Amino acid sequence: MTSLPLKDIMLVAAPLIVIQLALQIAAGINLYRRPVAEIRWNNKVVWAVIIIFGELIGSIIYFVLGRVEAEEDDGNSSSD
């Protein structure tokens, strides 16, 4: 059985590492800027731990499940 050279391994691993870091940074910035009311379970600390320790999957879980869209006022209120 032959082993792969380190160069070949790095060619595969480097893009995955960059994608993971980019997603974690984007999730962290989004979490920081979003009000607590728009975060599921209203707990930014729990989501920060999930993003940091969950690595790639943690960031994806945050973007899919962690954010709650705020109810917007559509301006069609009928208070005459």
C-alpha positions as CSV (number, residue, x, y, z in Angstrom):
1,M,0.0,0.0,0.0
2,T,1.4,3.4,-1.0
3,S,1.1,6.5,1.0
4,L,0.1,9.8,-0.4
5,P,2.7,12.5,-0.5
6,L,2.2,15.5,1.8
7,K,1.9,17.8,-1.2
8,D,-1.1,15.9,-2.5
9,I,-2.8,15.8,0.9
10,M,-2.4,19.6,1.2
11,L,-3.8,20.2,-2.2
12,V,-7.0,18.6,-1.0
13,A,-7.0,19.9,2.6
14,A,-6.2,23.6,1.9
15,P,-9.4,24.5,0.1
16,L,-11.5,22.7,2.8
17,I,-9.7,24.6,5.6
18,V,-10.2,28.0,3.8
19,I,-14.0,27.2,3.4
20,Q,-14.3,26.2,7.0
21,L,-12.6,29.3,8.3
22,A,-14.6,31.6,6.0
23,L,-17.9,30.0,7.1
24,Q,-16.9,30.3,10.8
25,I,-15.9,34.0,10.4
26,A,-19.1,34.8,8.5
27,A,-21.2,33.0,11.1
28,G,-19.4,34.8,14.0
29,I,-19.8,38.2,12.4
30,N,-23.5,37.5,11.7
31,L,-24.0,36.3,15.2
32,Y,-22.3,39.4,16.7
33,R,-24.3,41.8,14.6
34,R,-27.7,40.2,15.0
35,P,-29.9,41.3,17.9
36,V,-30.6,38.7,20.6
37,A,-34.3,38.7,19.7
38,E,-33.4,37.3,16.2
39,I,-31.3,34.4,17.6
40,R,-33.0,31.1,18.3
41,W,-33.1,30.4,22.1
42,N,-32.0,34.0,22.7
43,N,-28.5,32.9,23.7
44,K,-25.6,34.1,21.7
45,V,-23.1,32.3,23.9
46,V,-24.5,28.9,23.1
47,W,-24.4,29.6,19.3
48,A,-20.8,31.0,19.6
49,V,-19.7,27.7,21.2
50,I,-21.6,25.7,18.5
51,I,-19.9,27.8,15.7
52,I,-16.4,27.5,17.3
53,F,-16.4,23.9,18.3
54,G,-18.7,22.6,15.6
55,E,-16.3,23.8,13.0
56,L,-17.8,23.5,9.5
57,I,-21.0,21.7,10.6
58,G,-21.5,24.2,13.5
59,S,-21.4,27.1,11.1
60,I,-23.9,25.5,8.8
61,I,-26.2,24.6,11.7
62,Y,-26.1,28.2,12.8
63,F,-27.1,29.5,9.4
64,V,-29.8,27.0,9.0
65,L,-31.3,26.8,12.5
66,G,-29.9,29.6,14.6
67,R,-31.3,32.6,13.0
68,V,-34.9,33.7,13.4
69,E,-36.2,36.4,11.1
70,A,-37.8,39.3,12.9
71,E,-41.4,40.1,12.1
72,E,-41.4,43.3,10.0
73,D,-44.1,45.9,10.0
74,D,-45.4,46.0,6.5
75,G,-46.8,49.5,6.9
76,N,-50.4,48.3,6.2
77,S,-51.7,48.9,9.6
78,S,-55.3,50.3,9.6
79,S,-55.2,52.5,12.6
80,D,-57.3,55.5,11.4
